[in-house]
Amino acid sequence: MSSDFGYGLFNVPIAFSPQADDVLAVVDSQGVISVWDTTRHTLLASNTVIQGAANALTYSGDGKRLAVGNP
């Protein structure tokens, strides 16, 4: 997903769980992954996984793992 709020274009990696349509993972510019329940609007988990920004995020096929990428 790309956004431009007048400060330049930036990318925010997101991924929906393949096992639960209402579970969304997002990684911020500090390398923190947050997993959200989009139905209840609640944070399920949060953890710093890499140092700095990430440019890719995906779930494993069974929905049990997240992979994050940084060039």
C-alpha positions in Angstrom: 0.0 0.0 0.0 1.4 3.4 -0.9 0.3 6.7 0.6 1.1 10.3 0.0 0.1 12.8 2.6 2.0 15.8 1.3 5.3 14.5 2.8 6.3 12.3 -0.1 5.4 8.8 -1.2 6.0 6.0 1.3 5.2 2.3 1.4 3.6 0.5 4.3 3.8 -3.3 4.1 0.6 -5.1 5.1 -0.6 -8.7 5.0 -4.0 -10.3 5.8 -3.9 -13.8 7.4 -4.8 -16.6 5.0 -6.6 -18.3 7.9 -8.6 -15.3 9.3 -9.9 -12.5 7.0 -10.1 -10.2 10.0 -6.4 -10.4 11.1 -4.1 -7.9 9.6 -0.3 -7.5 10.1 1.5 -4.2 9.4 5.1 -3.3 9.8 6.2 0.3 10.6 9.3 2.3 9.7 11.0 1.2 12.9 10.7 -2.5 12.2 7.7 -3.1 14.6 5.2 -5.6 13.4 1.7 -5.1 14.8 -1.1 -7.7 14.3 -4.6 -6.3 14.5 -8.1 -7.8 14.7 -9.9 -5.6 12.2 -13.4 -6.6 13.4 -12.8 -5.7 17.0 -10.3 -2.9 16.2 -7.8 -4.3 18.8 -4.1 -5.0 18.8 -3.4 -8.7 19.1 0.4 -8.6 19.2 3.3 -6.3 18.6 7.1 -7.0 18.4 10.2 -5.4 17.0 11.6 -7.8 14.4 14.1 -5.9 12.4 16.2 -2.8 12.7 14.8 0.0 10.4 12.2 0.0 7.7 10.8 -3.1 6.0 9.6 -3.3 2.4 7.8 -6.7 2.5 5.5 -8.7 4.8 3.7 -12.0 4.2 2.1 -14.8 6.1 3.1 -18.5 5.6 0.4 -20.6 3.9 -0.9 -22.0 7.2 -1.1 -18.5 8.7 1.1 -19.4 11.7 4.3 -17.4 10.7 5.1 -13.9 9.4 8.0 -13.2 7.2 9.4 -9.6 6.9 11.9 -8.4 4.3 14.4 -5.6 4.2 16.9 -5.1 1.3 
